[in-house]
Amino acid sequence: MGNRLAAAVRELLVAMDVPLAQIDSEIAAMGSARIARTNSRSVLGSMNDMVYMADAFLEGAVIPDGILAAELAMAEAPCGPIGYRAPRDVVVALLREVR
């Protein structure tokens, strides 16, 4: 997995107050992850929605400072492929299961 993605995930999880030990574990697990196409139109639609939201949140923002703020705002947006829950809520619940 790319270093930039891992760094961005680390920064976002720190901002979400995830314990550092869990962050380190998640980043290590990302080392074997691969990025590929999706066959799900729902996932593709949600990804496109996130692009539009990011554009709106970043309009006039100072980059890179505005990126984390946009990520945190988008983490609160309901997302269809995860049952219209907020990504932040899903992350917190999944990490709670791992403890």
Secondary structure, DSSP 8 states (H G I E B T S, - for coil): --HHHHHHHHHHHHHTT--HHHHHHHHHHHTT--------HHHHHHHHHHHHHHHHHHTT--TTHHHHHHHHHHTTS-BGGGTTB-HHHHHHHHHHHH-
